[in-house]
Amino acid sequence: MSAYTLQLPALLENGHATISASYDASEPYAITFGFDAVQPGLEWLISRELLSDALIYGTAGDGDLKVTARGDLVVLGMSTPSGTGAIVLRRDDVDALIAATHRIVRPGQESEHLDWSDTVEFPGVAL
């Protein structure tokens, strides 16, 4: 298995919705969250390490995204130039999502799944 998608119940500012969370080994560092319930085609790529850190330490991230895990809930606090918002997920769902991504690509092995064929070469620089 190299990809995984999970439908997650979420609490949004305007009520309950189902959002999607997708992971693909070809993009091993990120989980794509789809917010069609908010706006069709709206997606955010979120670092799986950021989500993992929040589950372990209680909070992670700053700037555009801050993740807070308390008790049974995980809150994704998002901000853009056009506004801010929060999404509340069940901690068990986020934990299951992270565990599934780790089964597909183990932490520390992400670079083995990247396509390096598009890498830019710089003359005189050894990569």
Phi and psi in degrees as a GROMACS rama.xvg file:
@    title "Ramachandran Plot"
@    xaxis  label "Phi"
@    yaxis  label "Psi"
@TYPE xy
-121.233  1.47391  SER-2
-146.705  157.14  ALA-3
-153.423  137.184  TYR-4
-132.633  137.682  THR-5
-131.775  135.702  LEU-6
-91.6012  126.639  GLN-7
-117.354  128.816  LEU-8
-69.9605  138.301  PRO-9
-139.959  152.663  ALA-10
-105.79  118.181  LEU-11
-107.411  170.546  LEU-12
-61.0656  -26.335  GLU-13
-103.602  15.5194  ASN-14
126.254  -166.499  GLY-15
-83.2071  148.844  HIS-16
-157.508  168.758  ALA-17
-111.163  129.337  THR-18
-116.373  160.874  ILE-19
-106.887  148.504  SER-20
-128.722  120.012  ALA-21
-123.126  140.327  SER-22
-130.612  138.638  TYR-23
-136.209  133.725  ASP-24
-60.2511  -23.0359  ALA-25
-71.9648  -14.7136  SER-26
-129.838  71.6447  GLU-27
-70.1681  -15.5151  PRO-28
-91.7935  -12.8475  TYR-29
-124.253  150.217  ALA-30
-114.432  131.796  ILE-31
-95.4121  119.53  THR-32
-99.9274  126.421  PHE-33
-105.045  129.295  GLY-34
-116.714  52.0345  PHE-35
-59.2243  -28.0522  ASP-36
-66.4296  -26.5488  ALA-37
-88.8291  -50.3216  VAL-38
-155.496  122.286  GLN-39
-53.9025  131.191  PRO-40
85.3843  -3.87837  GLY-41
-74.8792  123.821  LEU-42
-135.826  149.13  GLU-43
-128.643  133.106  TRP-44
-93.3017  126.373  LEU-45
-125.269  134.119  ILE-46
-61.8287  128.751  SER-47
-67.6581  -29.1904  ARG-48
-66.6684  -37.0343  GLU-49
-61.8914  -45.4121  LEU-50
-63.8705  -42.9538  LEU-51
-61.0318  -44.9214  SER-52
-60.8301  -40.0963  ASP-53
-64.1764  -38.6815  ALA-54
-65.2432  -33.7986  LEU-55
-82.3786  -47.2553  ILE-56
-102.835  -8.74986  TYR-57
98.1768  -35.2017  GLY-58
-144.691  155.13  THR-59
-160.527  147.902  ALA-60
89.8295  159.858  GLY-61
-158.213  177.356  ASP-62
80.2983  -125.842  GLY-63
-69.4072  -23.276  ASP-64
-142.805  128.975  LEU-65
-128.662  129.663  LYS-66
-112.102  128.532  VAL-67
-124.787  127.572  THR-68
-116.19  119.011  ALA-69
-137.699  125.947  ARG-70
58.34  -127.804  GLY-71
-88.8864  3.24447  ASP-72
-121.649  153.31  LEU-73
-127.522  128.382  VAL-74
-111.564  125.476  VAL-75
-98.8882  110.324  LEU-76
-97.15  115.055  GLY-77
-116.044  147.199  MET-78
-141.738  144.614  SER-79
-136.315  169.933  THR-80
-58.8997  -23.6488  PRO-81
-93.596  -2.0977  SER-82
154.349  -176.555  GLY-83
-127.752  163.884  THR-84
-165.147  166.913  GLY-85
-136.458  145.052  ALA-86
-127.803  130.822  ILE-87
-109.749  126.693  VAL-88
-121.502  160.833  LEU-89
-78.6459  133.931  ARG-90
-58.1433  -41.8191  ARG-91
-58.5138  -38.0996  ASP-92
-66.7152  -42.8145  ASP-93
-66.8325  -40.4981  VAL-94
-61.4755  -43.1705  ASP-95
-63.9935  -39.1957  ALA-96
-62.5167  -49.5548  LEU-97
-61.5634  -43.1632  ILE-98
-60.2282  -40.7063  ALA-99
-64.6247  -40.8259  ALA-100
-66.0114  -35.0089  THR-101
-70.1724  -27.2486  HIS-102
-71.356  -32.226  ARG-103
-78.1469  -48.9811  ILE-104
-133.889  114.436  VAL-105
-67.8981  142.911  ARG-106
-56.0316  136.866  PRO-107
92.0647  -12.2046  GLY-108
-109.398  13.6461  GLN-109
-59.149  -41.7679  GLU-110
-63.7916  -23.6914  SER-111
-67.8725  -17.8649  GLU-112
-103.074  -1.90629  HIS-113
-82.122  145.793  LEU-114
-88.9227  105.495  ASP-115
-87.8614  3.55996  TRP-116
-66.2566  -22.7915  SER-117
-91.8022  9.26441  ASP-118
-67.1611  133.123  THR-119
-79.9673  133.86  VAL-120
-98.2226  137.783  GLU-121
-110.713  122.473  PHE-122
-56.3321  133.939  PRO-123
81.3195  0.12836  GLY-124
-114.844  121.415  VAL-125
-86.4764  127.844  ALA-126
